[in-house]
Amino acid sequence: MPEFATVAGITVICYLVGMIVKASPLDDKFIPIIVGICGGALGVVGMNTMSTFPVDNIIDAIAVGIASGLAATGINQIYKQLTKAE
């Protein structure tokens, strides 16, 4: 599996976590924080379990995971802005 797919997998999982948080009673302002933390944790898991993960140290793994998690929020916002009726 290419390196891109491992990072994209983190983004997809974090997107789903964001959707779950959105459906919960929590305030939407916490979604980026939660998906960022989730992404950081998944980055560490990915570094330790996937041979194709693009980094080999914990700090970079956390950073890649957080960026991937926050990308899920960005993807959601891009979709909302493009489909918003004017």
C-alpha positions in Angstrom: 0.0 0.0 0.0 1.5 3.4 -0.9 2.3 5.9 1.8 -0.4 8.3 0.7 -3.1 5.6 1.4 -2.0 5.2 5.0 -2.3 8.9 5.6 -5.6 9.1 3.7 -6.9 6.3 5.9 -6.3 8.5 9.0 -8.2 11.3 7.3 -11.2 9.1 6.6 -11.3 7.7 10.1 -11.1 11.2 11.6 -13.9 12.4 9.2 -16.1 9.6 10.6 -15.2 10.5 14.2 -16.1 14.2 13.4 -19.5 13.0 12.0 -20.1 11.1 15.2 -19.2 14.1 17.3 -21.5 16.2 15.2 -24.4 13.8 15.9 -23.7 13.9 19.6 -24.8 16.6 22.1 -21.2 18.1 22.1 -20.8 21.6 20.7 -19.5 21.7 17.1 -16.6 23.9 18.2 -14.9 20.8 19.7 -14.9 18.8 16.5 -11.5 20.1 15.2 -9.9 19.4 18.6 -11.3 15.9 18.8 -10.4 15.0 15.2 -6.9 16.5 15.7 -6.3 14.4 18.9 -7.8 11.3 17.2 -5.5 11.9 14.2 -2.4 12.3 16.4 -3.2 9.0 18.2 -3.8 7.2 14.9 -0.5 8.6 13.6 1.3 6.9 16.5 -0.6 3.7 15.9 0.2 3.8 12.2 3.9 4.4 12.8 4.0 1.3 15.0 1.8 -1.0 12.9 2.2 -0.1 9.2 5.5 -0.6 7.4 4.5 1.9 4.7 3.9 4.8 7.2 5.8 7.8 5.8 7.6 8.7 9.1 9.7 6.8 11.6 9.7 8.9 14.8 6.9 9.7 17.2 6.9 13.5 16.9 6.5 13.4 13.1 3.9 10.6 13.4 1.8 12.8 15.8 2.2 15.8 13.5 1.2 13.8 10.4 -1.8 12.4 12.3 -2.9 15.8 13.5 -2.6 17.3 10.1 -4.6 14.3 8.6 -7.3 14.7 11.3 -7.6 18.4 10.7 -7.7 17.8 7.0 -11.0 15.9 7.6 -12.5 19.1 9.0 -11.2 21.1 6.0 -12.7 18.6 3.6 -16.0 18.9 5.3 -15.9 22.7 5.2 -15.0 22.7 1.5 -17.9 20.5 0.7 -20.3 22.7 2.7 -19.1 25.8 1.0 -19.3 24.4 -2.5 -22.9 23.0 -1.9 -24.2 26.1 0.0 -27.2 27.6 -1.7 -26.9 31.3 -2.2 
